[in-house]
Amino acid sequence: MSAPAPSPLAIVDAEPLPRQDEVLTEAALAFVAELHRRFAPRRAELLARRGERRAEIARTSTLDFLPDTAQVREGDWKVAPAPAALNDRRVEITGPTDRKMTINALNSGAKVWLADFEDASAPTWENVVLGQLNLIDAYERRIDFTDARTGKAYALKPADQLATVVMRPRGWHLEERHLRFEGGAASGSLVDFGLYFFHNAQRLIDLGKGPYFYLPKTESHLEARLWNEIFVFAQDYVGIPQGTVRATVLIETITAAYEMEEILFELKDHAAGLNAGRWDYLFSIVKNFRDGGEKFVLPDRNAVTMTAPFMRAYTELLVRTCHKRGAHAIGGMAAFIPSRKDAEINKVAFEKVKADKDREAGDGFDGSWVAHPDLVPIAMASFDAVLGDKPNQKDRLREDVSVAPGELIAIDSLDAKPTYEGLRNAVQVGIRYIEAWLRGLGAVGIFGLMEDAATAEISRSQIWQWINAGVVFENGELATADLTRKIATEELAAIRAEVGDEAFTSGKWQQAHDLLLQVSLDADYADFLTLPAYDQLVG
């Protein structure tokens, strides 16, 4: 047997950061380099396959369950039982891995913290490296600090009161330009996964937990298969038992919605569950069916709730699929940010959050997401009412659910239309989010909601779709590039008046305005906003 090929050398191309040597150790970089050598070629093949799949959808304007994998859907199999630390997931909080958020999320009372290197984190090198350092420090219980600006002290609660961490790396499409192998940029997914796994797998086992992951932007079961191969290799590499890694897959693309069983099957020994996202899922529908005509035109994003018929089909199929296979079904995000000034706004919003979480718990979900610690008790009460002392409700098989392929893409079943104010809101939110992202912030409070990159993606995609579909709004105006530019100019002036000349000039407002118009108006639709945005990200 021939010796394995040597791993490519890692080149770090960035200004040094405080304590980076604790993360970018020679051994850790060697592991990431080996991941790159073994798995980057297959990643490239799967990214090319996405384009082929999209071309087929453009040709047919339809999707179906895969005929070649019928035996998987009809087979009698289950995923591995959940480890104790992931058996009760009734409330999960999400957020980036800055130092303050790390402590607050772990202390929040949620069962799980989604520690996010993806949509809630702008991938500056500082966020990538110091986010890893913050997690290491948290597991070593050396993360306490005092905010120099406010004087407030932050410290971890006792270990048995902390949330279990499920880490989300970047999606397959993103690269990490600051880490290069043989002249090529590393995969953001492999960098985030590799550094976290290498440093923390054994640490987490010693804490009675394990290396748990959320897998974003998955588009097919073949992409899940690649992750499974990575998990198998990684566990052998560091010498921990197979099956220690557990992964929850976000079903946030329309193509993945047709392959839920196959995705769980590919990850079987490492599968923990599936999650029902919202904005990325709608973004994926627009992206894939953007030239499918009027029947695929989405109304204003806020009009597409989880009670829309095609969204109900998706979420109920997810619960049935998960429970049939012994996996957790995790519901969507409550993004409301409580106001410190307006109790009436909070009252109305809390009632909506409660209704949403009551519906998810009643539908059979085993848990759900919130974006703010104040929402944890509300979501907890909804699931406590259904679960009681049980850790989950996987015994609710939902055999009453039957979803035909066409129901998942029946966009025209929703009785709502795009509006002029919907266009204005898409422009407003898009500019405000992109500006913050370009400054290195991925989780941003906008108009009382915690927004992440998925918000900007659905906003710019809807602008693109409405213009290209020739939508006429209720006021008689036609959706056009000129109308969008006019609204964007007005919004930029309003922001300048709101923040003042100095803050406007020192910010990234003009850059954000230009980038939003670029990805919203270009005839060639960009697959991901974050690709051209990454070229402009400083740091």
Beta strands, then each sheet from edge to edge (+ up, - down):
strand 1: 10-12
strand 2: 91-96
strand 3: 112-116
strand 4: 145-146
strand 5: 153-154
strand 6: 164-168
strand 7: 175-181
strand 8: 184-187
strand 9: 212-215
strand 10: 246-251
strand 11: 271-276
strand 12: 328-334
strand 13: 367-370
strand 14: 444-446
strand 15: 449-451
sheet 1: 1+ 7- 8+
sheet 2: 6+ 3+ 2+ 13+ 12+ 11+ 10+ 9+
sheet 3: 4+ 5-
sheet 4: 14+ 15-
end
